[in-house]
Amino acid sequence: MEIKIKMHSLLEDELKPDLRLIKNAIAQIKFENAEVDKNKLAIVIANAEEIDTLKDKIIFLNREIKAACGDERKALVEKRKEYKEEIANLLDSALLNLNEVGGGDYNHYNFDMHYNRVIAGLMGSTCYMQDTFDQLREKGIDDILAIAQIVEQNGHHSTYDHANLTLELSGIPKALAMILNNEKQYSTSEKSARYTIMDKVEPKQLELYNKWYEILKNEIAFKYGKMGGYFDKNRIGKLAQENARYMISVFTPTNLVYTTSIRQFNYLCHWFEDVINDPCANDFYNGVRSEMLDFVNFFKEHDLYSEYLQDGKNRKLSLFGPGILEEFVKSPIYAFQYDETLAAFAQSHRHKSTRYRIVERSLYDNRFYMLPILKNDNKRLKMWYEDISCVKDYLPQGKLVSVVETGELETFRMKAMERVCLRAQKEVRDLTQHYCGVIADTLGKEIQVIDEKLKFAHRNAELIDIKNGTLEYKAYFDRLSKGARCKNGFKCHESCGVRVGPELTSEV
């Protein structure tokens, strides 16, 4: 797996150069043996050394201030203020002379933990701001870093969410992409196994992928090719790819661009370390243990790792968890448990407003998805099962796992408006539409309960509001359980142009 920094938040216009940047510039000039004004450089070096001396004095003063009281404490605080003003003047002098020296970059902050601490401290200073934002930006970097240290070490990490980092992850196992995508706080763009040919695959899996790609391309063309519209030659090939990928491992490498905050990246590093150090990690996690280590080491090597920036709520990676005793719908919330493939799960959990987890024990069941398009062809169904069973030790993406989905009816409505469509993955589409029916039926029973209560409190405005809202949801989900979104108020930008689209009766 190869990791590269693609881009990051740039807030440098808000920041003054600090002593660290000045020292870096001095080191750069000395290393390059640049032709510069040696006298001016000597002044810069002397300024830097004097600033270091004053900082040491402030550290000593801070200890004395803690122990002092009354007039003595006031005098010490005043002395500290004088030291800080002297540091500010020396810093200005160093920058002025460094500008005249020529050479060396003293304005550019590297995107490392020092930079992120400056940003977090500046944002954290807002919480204690007594002046304007313009005045806040004039604060000394040392004062800003002092606040950053407080929030970092005391667990108030939200100020570290202001700076974002985008990574290019080449050759990342699909499984690790799923782990990252289940943590919700991110933006991602990933190579699609639905729309691109998968070629970096283990030989046995590649053989089966190619075999079933050809079989399914011909089968889809035979059943739907004459319809035209959505089922043109290009789409038939894409649908064949989508279904052939059930044969390839969830550890198959893919490419991913992933963006989140420096805090979340550090939380991920610490959660990965929990897995790396866990001798009882499951087969899914064990399959990406080395890539998790690469991920953590990348952040350490690029000075983007903080020992203190770790979750303080005793959370772990969220991909796996327990099942539920029973499904329920109780307006406005729901919880379902169902079987779906690893490939479908990777699609489903991208709806970040809804929570998903895999029931861990289901990893060890030998159950696989049977393609609906093969349902009347016993010979090919048997061949499909035998082939996918041959690669079961690789955790093929067609493996069925138990999944728990929880959320609110409104988030399910948003999901349904995306997935109850011919263009959606067949498996996800079918599951979503099925649960639209489950929700509609359950809400119908809930309305009966409300009606019983209204017999004894027929003027209860709150109950009437609840009933009206429930009726609205029931009607909506009832319609989606019987047809595609385009039959239920959604305006398609491009019609599929086939009868099986609005009816959702296609087998792919």
Secondary structure, 3 states (H helix, E strand, C coil): CEEEEEEECCCHHHCCCCHHHHHHHHHHHHHHCCCCCHHHHHHHHHHHHHHHHHHHHHHHHHHHHHHCCHHHHHHHHHHHHHHHHHHHHHHHHHHHHHHHHCCCCCCCCCCCHHHHHHHHHHHHHHHHCCCCHHHHCCCCHHHHHHHHHHHHHCCCHHHHHCCEEEEEEEEEEHHHHHHHHCCCCCEEEECCCCCCCCCCCCHHHHHHHHHHHHHHHHHHHHHHHHHCCCCCHHHHHHHHHHHHHHHCECCCEEEEEEEEEHHHHHHHHHHHHHHHCCCCCCHHHHCCHHHHHHHHHHHHHCCCCCCCCCCCCCCCCCCEECCCCCCEEECCEEEEEEEEEHHHHHHHCCCCCCEEEEEHHHHHCCCECCCHHHCCCHHHHHHHHHHHHHCHHHCECCEEEEEEEEEEHHHHHHHHHHHCCCCCCHHHHHHHHHHHHHHHHHHHHHHHHHHHHHHHCCCCHHHHHHHHHHHHHHHHHHHHCCCCHHHCCCCCCCCCCCCHHHHCCCCC
